[in-house]
């Protein structure tokens, strides 16, 4: 690389957490596997800056490992200073690992004038092994559907993207007392779980095409909520043996079942949890439920209740001057 990069130049990247709303092909009876539905949310951000020069403050060991892996993979021999301003919480089912890897990789490559391709960067960091929605939300935001993995897939391709209705909000139920399954434990679980039936798989795929996507586009809250509940039930049936039931957290599960009895269909767990969610038609209704649950569970310090909207925009990448 021959270009001279001013030492004061800094690249900042801000990206957002996501909800993994479910897989729609867990049958293992076709060439393509998995296929995911997800949505970017505004409640959590990963925000960082990368500039030239020595590291000014200690980095989290996991982040430092990702940075060194990226530099090695791209053959970069440069001293870089990384500042982590915010980070999506890890192991809550919110896509923290993919967003951090992408933010780091994109910031470094932008700073050094290297190719910026989110899919390539994700593959470099072994992200997108089963789901491509974190890559899709980084690039586009909103509601996304990926096509799963085929025999030659590098990262699952984006097959649908649409803005999520701005009125609709999620109420997240967070259990800070435990982590969702991740790492080697997650890999082992996928090896041991029994496939979903082909019939159940075909039903949920038909519902995605004939109910879920059209309802989202037409902003039909009731129909989309029913689809979301059915998708979550299809996934919960598959994952239950690995997580001890439909939900990774019994506390979250109990609250969600109580909410379902009130007539709300769009409930579930993002990825391996333990974070749960309920989809509500307005921010006002989400806040009202949040207040009720905060009061009812005031003595349970490990539980949190967060209202969030969808984030209908891609990650923000800014090339600036560190002295600004």
VENSULJO-V931114 format. One record per residue. RES is the residue in one small letter. D_LAST is the distance of its C-alpha to the last C-alpha in whole Angstrom. Layout:
res: {RES & RES}
d_last: {D_LAST & D_LAST}
This chain:
res: {x & x & x & x & x & x & x & x & x & x & x & x & x & x & x & x & x & x & x & x & x & x & x & x & x & x & x & x & x & x & x & x & x & x & x & x & x & x & x & x & x & x & x & x & x & x & x & x & x & x & x & x & x & x & x & x & x & x & x & x & x & x & x & x & x & x & x & x & x & x & x & x & x & x & x & x & x & x & x & x & x & x & x & x & x & x & x & x & x & x & x & x & x & x & x & x & x & x & x & x & x & x & x & x & x & x & x & x & x & x & x & x & x & x & x & x & x & x & x & x & x & x & x & x & x & x & x & x & x & x & x & x & x & x & x & x & x & x & x & x & x & x & x & x & x & x & x & x & x & x & x & x & x & x & x & x & x & x & x & x & x & x & x & x & x & x & x & x & x & x & x & x & x & x & x & x & x & x & x & x & x & x & x & x & x & x & x & x & x & x & x & x & x & x & x & x & x & x & x & x & x & x & x & x & x & x & x & x & x & x & x & x & x & x & x & x & x & x & x & x & x & x & x & x & x & x & x & x & x & x & x & x & x & x & x & x & x & x & x & x & x & x & x & x & x & x & x & x & x & x & x & x & x & x & x & x & x & x & x & x & x & x & x & x & x & x & x & x & x & x & x & x & x & x & x & x & x & x & x & x & x & x & x & x & x & x & x & x & x & x & x & x & x & x & x & x & x & x & x & x & x & x & x & x & x & x & x & x & x & x & x & x & x & x & x & x & x & x & x & x & x & x & x & x}
d_last: {26 & 26 & 22 & 20 & 17 & 14 & 13 & 9 & 10 & 10 & 12 & 12 & 16 & 17 & 21 & 24 & 27 & 31 & 34 & 37 & 40 & 42 & 44 & 47 & 49 & 50 & 53 & 53 & 55 & 54 & 52 & 48 & 47 & 45 & 43 & 41 & 39 & 36 & 33 & 30 & 29 & 26 & 27 & 25 & 22 & 21 & 17 & 16 & 13 & 14 & 13 & 15 & 17 & 19 & 19 & 17 & 19 & 23 & 23 & 26 & 29 & 29 & 25 & 26 & 29 & 27 & 25 & 27 & 30 & 27 & 27 & 30 & 31 & 29 & 30 & 26 & 26 & 23 & 21 & 18 & 16 & 17 & 15 & 17 & 16 & 19 & 23 & 26 & 29 & 31 & 34 & 35 & 35 & 32 & 31 & 28 & 29 & 29 & 26 & 24 & 26 & 25 & 21 & 21 & 23 & 21 & 18 & 19 & 21 & 18 & 16 & 20 & 21 & 24 & 26 & 24 & 27 & 27 & 31 & 31 & 28 & 30 & 34 & 32 & 31 & 35 & 33 & 36 & 39 & 40 & 38 & 35 & 34 & 31 & 30 & 31 & 29 & 26 & 27 & 28 & 28 & 31 & 35 & 36 & 39 & 39 & 42 & 43 & 44 & 46 & 48 & 45 & 42 & 39 & 37 & 39 & 38 & 37 & 40 & 39 & 36 & 35 & 33 & 35 & 36 & 33 & 36 & 37 & 36 & 36 & 37 & 36 & 39 & 37 & 39 & 37 & 40 & 40 & 39 & 40 & 41 & 39 & 39 & 43 & 44 & 43 & 44 & 48 & 48 & 48 & 50 & 53 & 52 & 55 & 54 & 54 & 57 & 57 & 59 & 56 & 53 & 55 & 55 & 51 & 50 & 52 & 51 & 47 & 48 & 51 & 49 & 46 & 44 & 46 & 45 & 42 & 42 & 44 & 42 & 46 & 45 & 48 & 49 & 45 & 46 & 49 & 48 & 45 & 48 & 50 & 47 & 46 & 50 & 50 & 48 & 49 & 52 & 51 & 49 & 51 & 53 & 50 & 48 & 51 & 51 & 50 & 47 & 45 & 45 & 48 & 46 & 44 & 47 & 49 & 47 & 47 & 50 & 51 & 48 & 50 & 53 & 52 & 52 & 48 & 48 & 45 & 44 & 44 & 42 & 38 & 39 & 41 & 40 & 40 & 38 & 40 & 39 & 41 & 41 & 41 & 41 & 39 & 36 & 39 & 41 & 39 & 38 & 41 & 42 & 39 & 41 & 44 & 43 & 41 & 44 & 47 & 45 & 43 & 45 & 44 & 40 & 40 & 40 & 37 & 37 & 33 & 33 & 31 & 31 & 31 & 27 & 28 & 25 & 24 & 21 & 18 & 16 & 12 & 11 & 8 & 5 & 5 & 4 & 0}
